[in-house]
Every structure is written in C-alpha cells, then in structure tokens.
Amino acid sequence: MQRSTLAWAAFIGMLAVALGAFGAHGVEQRVDARAYHNWTTAANYQFYHALALLGLAAVDGRIARRFFALVRTLFLTGTLLFCG
C-alpha cells in the first residue's frame, strides 16, 4: 500500500504546484482579491495534504492496516472536497 500512497502524494503535490503556479500567473489578474485568496489557500492546503500523505507512507507497516487505510482515505477525501 505504501507505493500507491506515494503515488497519490506525488500526484496531489504535482497538482498543488501546478495549480499554485496557475493561480499566481493566470488567475490573479482575472478575479477579485477574495477569490484569489481562496485559490491560494486551497493550493496551500492541497500541498499540506500531499506532505501528510508522504508522512503516512513513511509510517506504513508501523500502524494497523485498517487505520492506515482509513487515514489515507480521509486525507484523499478531504483534499478532493476542500481543494477540488
């Protein structure tokens, strides 16, 4: 399961960087300050979730499988609902 967790962390991190760059260069001039702030907050939180998934992959095997799967699912769901 660690390999898939690493893959999800890499994918979410890549999207966070891409969306953050797009926000800095493509969105800032097109939206008001509040919408831009929301965009950057979502990109930052997505990056934090990617880091959390990397940390979770690092402790794979040290915690119970069911707990690991639950935490991973909650992080992925939270990323999708908040940042997506």
Secondary structure in CASP SS format (residue, H / E / C, confidence):
PFRMAT SS
TARGET T0000
AUTHOR 0000-0000-0000
METHOD secondary structure of the structure
MODEL  1
M C 1.00
Q H 1.00
R H 1.00
S H 1.00
T H 1.00
L H 1.00
A H 1.00
W H 1.00
A H 1.00
A H 1.00
F H 1.00
I H 1.00
G H 1.00
M H 1.00
L H 1.00
A H 1.00
V H 1.00
A H 1.00
L H 1.00
G H 1.00
A H 1.00
F H 1.00
G H 1.00
A H 1.00
H H 1.00
G H 1.00
V H 1.00
E C 1.00
Q C 1.00
R C 1.00
V C 1.00
D C 1.00
A H 1.00
R H 1.00
A H 1.00
Y H 1.00
H H 1.00
N H 1.00
W H 1.00
T H 1.00
T H 1.00
A H 1.00
A H 1.00
N H 1.00
Y H 1.00
Q H 1.00
F H 1.00
Y H 1.00
H H 1.00
A H 1.00
L H 1.00
A H 1.00
L H 1.00
L H 1.00
G H 1.00
L H 1.00
A H 1.00
A H 1.00
V C 1.00
D C 1.00
G C 1.00
R C 1.00
I C 1.00
A C 1.00
R H 1.00
R H 1.00
F H 1.00
F H 1.00
A H 1.00
L H 1.00
V H 1.00
R H 1.00
T H 1.00
L H 1.00
F H 1.00
L H 1.00
T H 1.00
G H 1.00
T H 1.00
L H 1.00
L H 1.00
F H 1.00
C H 1.00
G C 1.00
END
